[in-house]
Amino acid sequence: MNDLLLERIAHEFGTPCYVYDLDQISHQVDVLREALTGARLFYAVKANPCGAILKNLATKDVGAEVISMGELERAVHAGIKPENIVLGGPRQDTQLIGRALDLGVRLFSIDSVSQWESWKPFLRADLYFVLRVNPALDPRTHEHLATGAAESKFGLTFAETRVLASEVQAHAQLAGFHVHAGSQITATEVYDEIFEVLEPLYNENPNCRYLDIGGGYGVPGFELEAFRQRVLAFAQKFELQVILEPGRFLVAEAGVLLTSVLHHKAGALHHIIADAGMADLLRPALYGAKHPIRVLHHAPAKLLADVDGPLCENADRLARNVNLPELKGGEILVVEQAGAYGFAMSSNYASSYRPAEVVIQGGQYRLARQRESLSDLIRLELL
Ligand SMILES: *Cc1c(COP(=O)(O)O)cnc(C)c1O
């Protein structure tokens, strides 16, 4: 993103502030569509539920993958058509199921046998289900992101999947099988293991038309070409339409977090205290995620410092060992690759006001969400 534009945004809307480039998100959509022609795209809303992003994706006919009432309502509110929504995830209680059906959602991913029991009163011939299989493999990613490991809470065991496959076909449509093996996957061999698990299921259920291969494509470093070849080979073998559920891949690199330097402390280590921390961007504290950080307008590096947040918490840190120029305070830092699971995981911890969100499109910027204020913090309180 253009530094002059980022500087204007920081001055106009203050910091901390998230900035998303909608054109870059659209470009990522095109990249996936070109790689896997004919695939259906369902954006994983949890990566970044910003209404301006959802609305922009709706205009590109991208669907949504939702797992909660809030995501479902938000996606529809932003203009994503219910027939372009897949509801999945561990929740799916009767309230969520009922609302999704009322809105016109017709595609669902079943995550557990107990969930299937909740579904029984609602079953009809025009509802389509994919069964989420737990592939019981090592997705070679951070423990918190390893949804495909046997010990994780996600998906059905292979044996359960077999039983449910015939039950679904007796009462509704079995669209296919679903694997979301983890997030931030870069080792594409993982997909070979997934297809080994799925092969017998598709052999046993030749009526299936879809392959839902989930999301989780790592940023940076996902080998899209290797992924493409593996997915297409499997899909062609069984004549399946591919369903993709990208979250991070569409938005991570299209977003930055702007934060201002408050103080510089030189003790055993240099610490730059910024006005954004774990309440605004939790990933470094939660996963040890590494975000590149730079100063707006290039200047030669002079010191190696931790960039910390403003809260009283040792985990309140944005990055360790960052090369930075001499900083006096007031400079603006750009935290890169912050478009996914950034604002989405932000909180009001320590009564922090959540940051403003700004979007850029066609070289123009506009405020997409105001910075919170006291009234947002106390709005629901009854004193
Ligand atoms: C989180 C999630 C995704 C998206 O994951 P990314 O790593 O953001 O691509 C896709 N599908 C399911 C079922 C998920 O839970």
The ligand as an ORCA input file, in Angstrom:
! r2SCAN-3c Opt
* xyz 0 1
  C     -11.497    -21.060      9.537
  C     -12.078    -21.892      8.468
  C     -11.796    -21.630      7.125
  C     -10.843    -20.546      6.681
  O      -9.557    -20.757      7.160
  P      -8.365    -19.836      6.613
  O      -7.169    -20.347      7.295
  O      -8.674    -18.430      7.026
  O      -8.338    -19.980      5.146
  C     -12.403    -22.411      6.171
  N     -13.242    -23.410      6.504
  C     -13.535    -23.701      7.793
  C     -14.460    -24.805      8.077
  C     -12.958    -22.962      8.812
  O     -13.235    -23.263     10.081
*
